[in-house]
Amino acid sequence: MAEAVANVARRINATVEEGKDSLDLSNCKLISFPDGVFKVLRSVSENISVITLADNEMKALTSKFFSTFTQLRELDLQGNVLTKLPDAVAEMEHLTSINLANNSFSIFPDKLTEIATLERINLEGNSITEIPMERLSAMPALKWLNVKSNPLDSNTQAALQCPHNFDILSTTES
């Protein structure tokens, strides 16, 4: 545990001291985004455009996370145990890519469809059965959606077969 805490501290200090625009806290055994990190990163949070929290044990992210890192362009949350995102995710005006692969989503996080800048959504390896294709089709910037390895229902699978203005990766049963 102490080693994991030290690892997080080292990575955060490097981001602050080197004025990096990214924060990588992947593989840190995190169950949530540490509250103390908000204070430490307060002076540089506006500069951070990429955050990687992949391969942790996170069950949730708070609204505070999204209201703190307002300039975020890429967010990698793959390999956690997330089941939902807070409504505040819809306020991410610069977010272009979100990786939610291999989490525990059973419902498509609808608020993602409200992010006008979002180009890439990766939801591979979750437990989602339905996808809001109409809302996704109305997203102005969306270029790529990955819903492979989800137990999509037959209506959703049929909707995925129709032409769309973005690329779709899915696993369809023959």
C-alpha positions in Angstrom: 0.0 0.0 0.0 2.8 2.5 1.0 4.5 1.7 -2.3 1.3 2.5 -4.3 0.9 5.8 -2.4 4.5 6.7 -3.1 4.1 5.9 -6.8 1.0 8.1 -7.1 2.9 11.0 -5.2 5.9 10.6 -7.6 3.7 10.8 -10.7 1.7 13.8 -9.4 4.9 15.6 -8.4 6.4 15.0 -11.9 3.3 16.4 -13.5 3.4 19.6 -11.4 7.2 20.1 -11.4 7.7 19.5 -15.1 4.5 21.4 -16.1 3.3 18.4 -18.0 -0.1 18.4 -19.8 -0.7 14.8 -18.9 -1.2 12.8 -15.7 -0.7 9.1 -15.7 -2.0 7.2 -12.7 -2.5 3.9 -14.4 -1.8 0.7 -12.4 -1.8 2.5 -9.1 -4.4 0.3 -7.3 -6.7 3.4 -6.9 -10.3 2.7 -5.8 -11.2 6.4 -6.4 -9.5 9.6 -7.5 -7.6 10.8 -4.4 -9.0 13.9 -2.9 -5.6 15.3 -2.0 -4.6 15.2 -5.7 -7.1 18.0 -6.4 -5.2 20.3 -4.0 -1.8 19.4 -5.3 -2.8 19.9 -8.9 -4.9 23.0 -8.4 -2.2 25.3 -9.9 -1.8 23.1 -13.0 -5.2 21.5 -13.5 -6.1 24.0 -16.3 -3.0 22.7 -18.3 -3.8 19.0 -18.0 -5.4 17.7 -21.2 -4.7 14.0 -20.9 -5.4 11.8 -17.9 -4.8 8.1 -17.7 -6.4 6.2 -14.8 -6.4 2.8 -16.6 -6.0 -0.5 -14.8 -7.0 0.6 -11.3 -9.9 -0.6 -9.2 -12.0 2.6 -9.5 -15.7 2.2 -8.9 -16.7 5.8 -9.5 -15.5 9.3 -10.5 -17.0 12.4 -8.8 -18.3 15.5 -10.4 -15.4 17.3 -8.8 -13.0 15.4 -11.1 -14.8 16.8 -14.2 -15.2 20.3 -12.8 -11.5 20.4 -11.9 -10.0 19.1 -15.2 -12.0 21.3 -17.5 -9.4 21.3 -20.3 -9.3 17.5 -20.6 -9.1 16.2 -24.2 -8.4 12.5 -23.5 -9.5 10.4 -20.6 -8.5 6.7 -20.3 -10.5 4.8 -17.7 -10.1 1.3 -19.1 -9.7 -1.7 -16.9 -11.6 -0.3 -13.8 -15.0 -1.3 -12.3 -17.0 1.8 -13.2 -20.7 1.3 -13.7 -21.6 4.9 -14.5 -20.3 8.4 -15.0 -21.5 11.6 -13.2 -23.7 14.0 -15.1 -20.9 16.5 -15.0 -19.1 14.6 -17.8 -21.5 16.3 -20.2 -19.8 19.6 -19.4 -16.5 18.5 -20.8 -16.2 21.1 -23.6 -12.8 19.9 -25.0 -13.0 16.1 -24.5 -12.3 14.3 -27.8 -11.6 10.7 -26.6 -12.9 8.6 -23.7 -11.8 5.0 -23.1 -14.2 3.1 -20.9 -13.2 -0.4 -22.1 -13.3 -3.3 -19.7 -15.3 -1.7 -17.0 -18.7 -2.8 -15.5 -21.1 -0.6 -17.5 -24.5 -2.2 -18.1 -26.1 0.9 -19.4 -24.6 3.2 -22.1 -23.5 6.4 -20.4 -26.0 8.7 -22.1 -24.3 12.0 -21.0 -21.5 11.2 -23.4 -23.9 12.0 -26.3 -24.0 15.6 -25.0 -20.3 16.3 -25.5 -20.1 18.1 -28.9 -16.3 17.6 -29.2 -16.2 13.8 -28.5 -14.7 11.9 -31.5 -13.9 8.5 -30.0 -15.8 6.4 -27.5 -14.4 3.0 -26.4 -16.9 0.8 -24.5 -15.4 -2.6 -25.5 -15.8 -5.4 -22.9 -18.6 -4.0 -20.8 -22.2 -5.4 -20.2 -24.1 -3.0 -22.3 -27.2 -4.3 -24.1 -28.6 -1.1 -25.8 -26.9 1.8 -27.5 -28.7 5.1 -28.2 -27.9 5.2 -32.0 -30.1 8.2 -32.7 -28.3 10.3 -30.1 -24.9 9.0 -31.2 -25.8 9.9 -34.8 -26.6 13.4 -33.8 -23.1 13.9 -32.3 -21.3 16.4 -34.6 -17.7 15.2 -34.0 -18.1 11.4 -33.4 -15.8 9.4 -35.7 -15.4 6.1 -33.9 -17.4 3.9 -31.5 -16.2 0.5 -30.1 -18.8 -1.7 -28.6 -17.1 -5.0 -29.1 -17.7 -7.7 -26.5 -20.9 -6.3 -25.1 -24.1 -8.4 -25.0 -26.0 -6.1 -27.4 -29.7 -6.9 -27.9 -31.0 -7.8 -31.4 -32.5 -4.3 -32.0 -29.1 -2.7 -31.2 -27.3 -5.2 -33.4 -29.6 -4.4 -36.3 -29.2 -0.7 -35.8 -25.4 -1.1 -35.9 -25.7 -2.7 -39.4 -27.2 0.5 -40.9 -24.8 3.1 -42.3 -23.6 5.8 -39.9 -21.4 8.9 -40.2 -18.9 7.3 -37.8 -17.0 4.0 -37.7 -18.4 1.2 -35.4 -16.5 -1.7 -34.1 -18.8 -4.4 -32.8 -19.1 -8.1 -32.3 -22.1 -9.4 -34.2 -23.2 -13.0 -34.1 -23.5 -14.7 -37.5 
